[in-house]
Amino acid sequence: MTAAPAVPGRVLVAGAGLIGTSVALALRERGAQVWLADADEATARLAADLGAAGHEAFAAQFTAARVTESYRQFFASVAR
């Protein structure tokens, strides 16, 4: 019998659509701290309302600069 894979303690999910929200919910169920980022603020908010984000959901345009900024926000919030 194989052991269950380790779950990371902190996760940033980029994209709060069906897959991103499902992944976030599964990770939260297993004890991970989850942050969500999506290009559409309403989508990020809905996913958070469904319980997919334990900490923060934020809108971010997914250009290289915005992804970098999303990660900066994520790591800044984790450091608090």
C-alpha positions in Angstrom: 0.0 0.0 0.0 1.4 3.4 -0.9 1.2 6.4 1.3 -0.9 9.4 0.3 1.2 12.2 -1.3 2.2 15.1 1.0 0.1 18.2 0.8 1.9 21.5 0.7 1.2 23.8 3.6 0.6 26.9 1.5 -0.6 27.1 -2.1 -1.4 29.9 -4.6 -3.9 28.7 -7.2 -3.8 30.8 -10.3 -7.2 30.6 -11.9 -10.5 30.1 -10.1 -12.5 28.4 -12.8 -13.8 24.9 -12.4 -10.4 23.2 -12.2 -8.7 25.8 -10.0 -11.6 25.9 -7.6 -11.8 22.1 -7.4 -8.1 21.9 -6.7 -8.3 24.6 -4.1 -11.2 22.9 -2.3 -9.4 19.6 -2.3 -6.3 21.1 -0.9 -8.2 23.0 1.8 -10.0 19.7 2.7 -6.5 18.2 3.3 -5.3 21.1 5.5 -3.5 23.4 3.0 -3.7 27.2 3.3 -5.0 28.4 -0.1 -4.9 31.7 -1.8 -6.7 32.2 -5.2 -5.9 34.5 -8.1 -8.1 35.0 -11.1 -8.3 37.6 -13.9 -11.9 38.2 -13.1 -12.6 39.6 -9.6 -16.2 38.2 -9.5 -14.9 34.7 -10.3 -12.3 34.9 -7.6 -14.9 36.1 -5.1 -17.4 33.3 -6.0 -14.7 30.7 -5.6 -13.8 32.2 -2.2 -17.5 32.3 -1.2 -17.7 28.5 -2.1 -14.9 28.0 0.4 -12.0 27.5 -2.0 -9.9 30.3 -0.5 -9.0 30.1 3.1 -7.1 33.3 3.1 -7.4 35.6 0.2 -8.9 35.7 -3.3 -7.7 38.4 -5.6 -8.1 39.5 -9.2 -5.0 39.5 -11.3 -4.5 39.9 -15.1 -2.3 37.0 -16.1 0.5 38.7 -18.0 4.0 37.9 -16.9 4.2 41.1 -14.9 0.8 40.4 -13.1 1.7 36.8 -12.4 4.9 38.1 -10.8 2.9 40.6 -8.8 0.4 37.9 -7.7 3.2 35.8 -6.4 4.7 38.8 -4.6 1.3 39.4 -3.0 1.0 35.8 -2.0 4.5 35.6 -0.4 3.9 38.9 1.3 0.7 37.7 2.8 2.3 34.4 3.9 5.1 36.3 5.7 2.6 38.1 7.9 
